[in-house]
Amino acid sequence: MAILSPPGFAQEQEEESILIESTITGDVDPSQAVTVEDLKIPVDQLELLVKPLSLEELQTEAAAWFLLLKDKAVEISTTEIAIKRENQII
């Protein structure tokens, strides 16, 4: 199975990742985030939770969510690689 993406799609993703990372500045400790306690929180409720936060607190929350996203991406990639290797063996 081949997955095709439009030209420049990978570059767009890379630029978006750089943009996200560059908005998290200073010494941010993602372990201090409070909104990641409930990963199934509806977006509208999450919006209400972050509304009163300061810029520094928002950066902490963003860093924590970014790390969760990054970990999930690594998990999915690792699984896909394992499947491809199993398929090669078969």
C-alpha positions as a Markdown table, in Angstrom:
| # | Residue | x | y | z |
|---|---|---|---|---|
| 1 | Met | 0.0 | 0.0 | 0.0 |
| 2 | Ala | 1.4 | 3.4 | -1.0 |
| 3 | Ile | 0.5 | 6.6 | 0.5 |
| 4 | Leu | 0.9 | 9.6 | -1.7 |
| 5 | Ser | 1.0 | 13.2 | -0.5 |
| 6 | Pro | 1.0 | 16.4 | -2.4 |
| 7 | Pro | 4.3 | 17.9 | -3.4 |
| 8 | Gly | 5.7 | 20.0 | -0.6 |
| 9 | Phe | 3.5 | 18.4 | 2.1 |
| 10 | Ala | 6.5 | 17.1 | 4.1 |
| 11 | Gln | 8.1 | 20.6 | 3.9 |
| 12 | Glu | 4.8 | 22.2 | 5.2 |
| 13 | Gln | 4.7 | 19.7 | 8.1 |
| 14 | Glu | 8.3 | 20.5 | 9.0 |
| 15 | Glu | 7.7 | 24.2 | 8.9 |
| 16 | Glu | 4.6 | 23.8 | 11.1 |
| 17 | Ser | 6.7 | 21.8 | 13.6 |
| 18 | Ile | 9.3 | 24.5 | 13.7 |
| 19 | Leu | 6.7 | 27.2 | 14.2 |
| 20 | Ile | 5.1 | 25.3 | 17.1 |
| 21 | Glu | 8.5 | 24.6 | 18.7 |
| 22 | Ser | 9.6 | 28.2 | 18.3 |
| 23 | Thr | 6.6 | 29.5 | 20.1 |
| 24 | Ile | 7.6 | 27.7 | 23.3 |
| 25 | Thr | 10.4 | 29.7 | 24.7 |
| 26 | Gly | 12.4 | 29.9 | 27.9 |
| 27 | Asp | 12.6 | 27.2 | 30.6 |
| 28 | Val | 9.2 | 25.5 | 30.2 |
| 29 | Asp | 8.5 | 22.5 | 32.4 |
| 30 | Pro | 5.8 | 20.4 | 30.8 |
| 31 | Ser | 5.4 | 18.4 | 34.0 |
| 32 | Gln | 3.7 | 21.4 | 35.5 |
| 33 | Ala | 0.9 | 21.3 | 33.0 |
| 34 | Val | -2.6 | 20.7 | 34.4 |
| 35 | Thr | -4.7 | 20.4 | 31.2 |
| 36 | Val | -3.1 | 17.1 | 30.1 |
| 37 | Glu | -4.5 | 15.2 | 33.1 |
| 38 | Asp | -7.6 | 14.4 | 31.1 |
| 39 | Leu | -6.6 | 13.5 | 27.5 |
| 40 | Lys | -10.2 | 13.1 | 26.4 |
| 41 | Ile | -11.3 | 16.6 | 27.5 |
| 42 | Pro | -13.6 | 18.2 | 24.9 |
| 43 | Val | -11.9 | 21.1 | 23.1 |
| 44 | Asp | -14.6 | 23.6 | 24.3 |
| 45 | Gln | -13.8 | 22.7 | 27.9 |
| 46 | Leu | -10.1 | 22.9 | 27.2 |
| 47 | Glu | -10.6 | 26.3 | 25.8 |
| 48 | Leu | -12.3 | 27.4 | 29.0 |
| 49 | Leu | -9.5 | 26.0 | 31.1 |
| 50 | Val | -6.7 | 27.8 | 29.3 |
| 51 | Lys | -8.6 | 31.1 | 28.9 |
| 52 | Pro | -7.4 | 32.7 | 32.2 |
| 53 | Leu | -3.8 | 31.4 | 31.9 |
| 54 | Ser | -0.8 | 33.7 | 31.5 |
| 55 | Leu | 1.6 | 33.4 | 28.5 |
| 56 | Glu | 4.1 | 31.4 | 30.6 |
| 57 | Glu | 1.4 | 29.0 | 31.7 |
| 58 | Leu | 0.1 | 28.6 | 28.2 |
| 59 | Gln | 3.6 | 27.8 | 27.0 |
| 60 | Thr | 3.8 | 25.1 | 29.7 |
| 61 | Glu | 0.5 | 23.6 | 28.6 |
| 62 | Ala | 1.5 | 23.8 | 24.9 |
| 63 | Ala | 4.8 | 22.1 | 25.6 |
| 64 | Ala | 3.0 | 19.3 | 27.5 |
| 65 | Trp | 0.5 | 18.7 | 24.7 |
| 66 | Phe | 3.3 | 18.9 | 22.1 |
| 67 | Leu | 5.3 | 16.2 | 24.0 |
| 68 | Leu | 2.2 | 14.0 | 24.1 |
| 69 | Leu | 1.7 | 14.5 | 20.3 |
| 70 | Lys | 5.3 | 13.8 | 19.6 |
| 71 | Asp | 5.3 | 10.6 | 21.8 |
| 72 | Lys | 2.2 | 9.4 | 19.9 |
| 73 | Ala | 3.8 | 10.0 | 16.6 |
| 74 | Val | 6.9 | 8.0 | 17.6 |
| 75 | Glu | 4.6 | 5.2 | 18.8 |
| 76 | Ile | 2.7 | 5.1 | 15.5 |
| 77 | Ser | 5.9 | 5.2 | 13.5 |
| 78 | Thr | 7.5 | 2.4 | 15.5 |
| 79 | Thr | 4.4 | 0.3 | 15.0 |
| 80 | Glu | 4.3 | 1.0 | 11.2 |
| 81 | Ile | 8.0 | 0.0 | 10.9 |
| 82 | Ala | 7.4 | -3.2 | 12.8 |
| 83 | Ile | 4.5 | -4.1 | 10.5 |
| 84 | Lys | 6.5 | -3.3 | 7.4 |
| 85 | Arg | 9.3 | -5.6 | 8.7 |
| 86 | Glu | 6.9 | -8.4 | 9.5 |
| 87 | Asn | 5.4 | -8.1 | 6.0 |
| 88 | Gln | 8.9 | -8.3 | 4.5 |
| 89 | Ile | 9.6 | -11.5 | 6.4 |
| 90 | Ile | 6.3 | -13.0 | 5.2 |
